[in-house]
Amino acid sequence: MNQSSLSAFIWSVADLLRGDYKQSEYGKVILPFTVLRRLDCVLAPTKDKVLAENKKKSDAGVNPDPFLRRLVGAAKFYNVSPLDLPKLLGDQDHIRQNLYAYIQGFSPEARDIFERFDFHTQVERLAKADLLYLITEKFANIDLHPDKVDNARMGHVFEELIRKFAELSNETAGEHFTPREVIRLMVNLIFIEDDEVLSAGNAVVRTVYDPTAGTGGMLSVAAEHLAEHNPTARLTLYGQELNDESYAICKADMLIRGQPVENIVAGNTLSDDGFPQRKFDYMLSNPPFGVEWKKVQKAVRAEHEQKGFDGRFGPGLPRVSDGSMLFLLHLVSKMAPVKGGEGGSRFGIVLNGSPLFTGGAGSGESEIRRYLLENDLVEAIIGLPTDMFYNTGIATYVWIVSNKKPAHRKGQVQLIDASRFWRKMRKSLGSKRKEMGDEHIAEVTKLFGDFAEADLVTVLDANGKEAGRHVLRDGDADPKAPEGGKLKRAPLSRRFRNEAFGYTTITVERPLRDEAGNIVLGQKGKQKGQPQSDSKLRDTENVPLGQHIGEYFEREVLPHAMDAWIDESKSKVGYEIPFNRHFYVFEPPRPLEEIDAELKQVSANIMKMLEELAE
């Protein structure tokens, strides 16, 4: 059964719920039952052995737990009830009590999953509506064993279901998961420079962490990617998730993968760090876009003010309306230190455009950018196509941040404009209308790996239609344009020194004058005899770092205001990353003659249609 058929089958359960449940409530039933059947199928092969071993050890007065865990192998969980979903169907009159007994038979970490789903409430509600047996029968008749539905497909199924439920309840689907092709790109980028990790035969041990884990998609793709390249490597996954349903699904996925489920914790990452003492080798995150952090403001400000740089938020705090940069700082605080050329971390985080430029010099956002750039932590920023995410069509960017930059990258940031690397989806999913294909992911990964400056050259035929594309690195020759056609060049990858994004904001003062036009002088203290500034004429100038402020002032300001001066006490250093400015391509307006000819043609067509109507 393919993914869409599987999702459609599970979705058909909604037909039974219609009338007794609102559409927005379907997920409360379908998601926990899907997880239950998945766990049910995973444990089926070892069920008889587990029951026999449990009886044997219990009869001997020995704690069976460690023995049962060894029996189930990689699953790391078990169920000691003789029941499973198909067997529950044999006693229709007692299905509610038997279902509870079956759930109670799970080991504690699996039971917690159903507590997070508040499964008891739904069982009672289904029983009252005489739906419990019918729903159980539906799920008992579908095979969700990993041999039939692998973990990757199961993850897709959960994400598709969550998206549908989110649309029905007007919730934000993007709070739960990230498109898989975006995750694959991010995973490629954080691993690409680590040959030791990717080389088969090296039995390395590494950790991956996601502070906004959702259903565990990023962690799963990271594990699958590393397993493909180096089956001998061991990757331990860690995550934290605020939403109970997403947390339950993530925890179930980690259970099935044999990952330690204590590494997946519930709660708000910003106010209650689930791993306060841990550092990680790799990290991935897609925090909510533009979501305010007012609920955790007290805890975050307290940590910022009391702990400073010994805490997570030392560099500064962004405005309360958007907390995404707090997650960026949180990840920086989780980076493993570099010692003797070993250790260090790299992470990828998806952000919208505002963290690139919001906030002037001295603001929380600017100070965060300043900290990252002055400490040489930003490796690259990749601009993604619009309409890539399920809940928003805005521009998004992947930041790659590392404290173990290779020598040739030190002191520099690479900007890659991947906004043209997409294909149209056959069917839109919410706001998601575009996707990146494998070839697009490979090209962006190569651009990052090569650390090369490059342009994208589009070949246009004589009719102005696209006839091909070429990625040209420094030194590459342009392709030949077809007869009557032309080439269109656009920047694709650029390298910049860190300080290129810095500037000093200077405050330019002009003298206050009286009604006669005379300069007003101060009468007291240090200001005595000094010209007083006119606040109405006060202005600011941003002087790029590396430029001499005095020379800039003489060149750019004094020719226009000979009486101006700089109030040096107000000067501030700021940083912004004007991504779009570096990739803007001027499109000349069409010739007026061409526009006039087109208008005349349209007018003629309209007149012709009017004449035909009049006949």
Secondary structure, 3 states (H helix, E strand, C coil): CCHHHHHHHHHCHHHHHECCECHHHHHHHHHHHHHHHHHHHHHHHHHHHHHHHHHHHHHCCCCCHHHHHHHHHHHCCCECCCCCHHHHCCCHHHHHHHHHHHHHCECHHHHHHHHHCCHHHHHHHHHHCCCHHHHHHHHHCCCCCCCCCCHHHHHHHHHHHHHHHHHHCCCCHHHCCCCHHHHHHHHHHHHCCCHHHHCCCCCCEEEEEECCCCCCHHHHHHHHHHHHHCCCCEEEEEEEECCHHHHHHHHHHHHHHCCCHHHEEECCCCCCCCCCCCCECEEEECCCCCCCCHHHHHHHHHHHHHHHHHCCCCCCCCCCCCCHHHHHHHHHHCECCEECCEECCEEEEEEECHHHHCCCCCCHHHHHHHHHHHCCCEEEEEECCCCCCCCCCCCEEEEEEECCCCHHHCCEEEEEECCCCCEEEEEEECCEEEECCHHHHHHHHHHHHHCCCEEEEEEECCCCCEEEEEEEECCCCCCCCCCCCEEEEEEEEEEEEHHHHEEEEEEEECECECCCCCECEECCHHHECCECECCCCCEEEEEECCCCHHHHHHHHCCCCCCCCEECHHHCEEEECCCHHHHHCCCCCCCCHHHHHHHHHHHHHHHHHHHHHHHC
